[in-house]
């Protein structure tokens, strides 16, 4: 048996596998996934009021994917290295190493910025507020970061801080099964809930 | 992501949960695998399949024929994948992406064929749905199946006695690995992933207005079907650039654990199949013990490093949160990092380039070990068996008798093959790194000066040579220089060891099994497990200490 013959056998086997694994398998899983978990399979899209939808024309984004918020009336997500920030066509981390001068400078600058925006002591700014996530699309912030944003958001929307704090608690999830992951606050879910309680004045960034 | 006592306890609980899940399926899956590769019967589907592709499933192959079949199949894979990459723009479901450039298409073709899944491109901006499904996902299955087949051929070498070096049939092993093992588990895993939010559709990427009024693209793609086999086959090539850090690949802490479980599932079950097939389950336990021992050390060290967060930037930020997702936490990222580099997966749920210096050092060392803790599907088992032979050889030297393993004498020729195996990957990694840091196009891709820059290059070649595929992302590797060099490293790092393993298997199968005597070193006891683990650490340690000192060690001390 020569390499030519075995390559030809290989090609036949590979073409058969391509039909089975490259078409039949993903298409069957797509069919089953669409039928059983359609909303999830389409990307867990939500409308501006937080209700689920499968229609992209009605959606403001995915409940699972972080998006940019910069205005005072919104809870802000973490810094993002995906494109200009939360660009889903360019998911990425910064890949800066622990001794990188660029990263050190970025952290210092973000800490000062967040402290100024939230009117808190720089020491109160938690780690997730000054670091970019792995995907650049992190949908969550830590409860600590959400907590220091409450007063700003409440003031911008004319709400009692206590009411906003309640909403934060509603959108906080603990560890799965008590051991998996870290406690986290879903930023888009929280912002859609805020919008339902006290709509922000129309305000567009830039 | 602050670190408290509860964080540490949760990290421990997470690990126990993972080990519990693996333990629960270990025995049944191991027994099932042994049956899959021992049964003379073909299913009706398989009989039709063999007729359609015109191979004889019952023809016993000599090790050379087996190797030729592996190489022929892999060559066909590289050619088809190269063609798909180059011609992408002419195919349906391409989302308007253009064909890959020649060096890029070559790199990707080799990368996925060798189970490396090194990615120089971003999935969401370069690869259409058809290339992902019919090209990359197919290789995710079959490259894993090739690894399993080679491992089983080696096991047969030990199990058989006095044959004419026949090792079974590659086409049968390949087909059964896919249709009896990988495909059914993938279907179930894919559906579980979809239920948790991993997308599965054929839609394009569409721009929508965000809640605040910005613009963001809603992504589409058959992600879950690919994600399942990406982890199960220890492939690691992400649908999206951010890999398993991406919310659509890994939406919550539970899917994170599930993905780690899938990564470790087959590599930890194969030693059980090995024990059953050689007729002594204790031998399987010993191999598994060495694998899991090394893995647990890596998990402990990585978790400690990431939770403690040493280094200028982590200290300044308050935690090593750069490059990590909130939902997985520090411990969930550390556990994934240890699992993905201990196997040859290379999927990442956090950016390893941003790990702390000791954490990054551990995951790098984990890869340099040769992916045996517990290693990629198949590759981990044959890698560990080779080290077991080194261990009996070393022990034999100490007492001055011909070493034997599982009733096979380890003579000069066996040892030559083993020595070549052990030296192949380090040679690829060190020569590749040395070339890259000596020439202009190599240096051009390095993001940071000094020790971290060297770590980036070393990590890239360690990843390619060991068919891991994870990246210390700072390196700009999508250049013709790196695409070509890393492609060569992946190719040599995959097929030279496979050729040596099959040659070794052929020699072992043709030997008569000798009964154990009073002087035989028992290879199923903790002493031997410790010996194998030590051999692994010493071999890697001695080979890589100089370059590790210049990279991560220097960085840790600075």
Interface residues (C-beta under 8 A of the other chain):
Chain A: X1 X2 X3 X5 X6 X7 X8 X9 X10 X11 X12 X13 X14 X15 X16 X17 X18 X20 X21 X22 X23 X25 X26 X28 X29 X30 X32 X33 X34 X36 X37 X40 X41 X42 X43 X44 X45 X48 X56 X57 X59 X60 X61 X62 X64 X65 X66 X67 X68 X69 X70 X71 X74 X78 X82 X86 X87 X88 X89 X90 X91 X92 X93 X94 X95 X96 X97 X98 X99 X100 X103 X104 X107 X108 X111 X126 X127 X128 X130 X131 X132 X133 X134 X135 X136 X137 X138 X139 X140 X141 X142 X144 X175 X176 X177 X178 X179 X180 X181 X182 X184 X188 X191 X192 X195 X202 X203 X204 X205
Chain B: X1 X2 X7 X9 X10 X11 X12 X13 X14 X17 X49 X52 X53 X54 X55 X65 X68 X69 X71 X72 X73 X74 X75 X76 X77 X79 X80 X122 X124 X125 X133 X134 X135 X137 X138 X141 X142 X171 X174 X175 X178 X179 X183 X186 X187 X190 X191 X194 X195 X196 X197 X198 X199 X200 X201 X202 X203 X205 X206 X208 X209 X210 X211 X212 X213 X214 X216 X217 X218 X219 X220 X222 X224 X225 X226 X240 X241 X242 X245 X246 X247 X248 X251 X252 X253 X254 X256 X257 X310 X311 X312 X313 X314 X316 X317 X318 X319 X320 X321 X322 X323 X324 X325 X326 X327 X328 X329 X330 X332 X333 X348 X349 X350 X351 X353 X354 X355 X356 X357 X360 X447 X448 X452 X455 X472 X473 X474 X555 X558
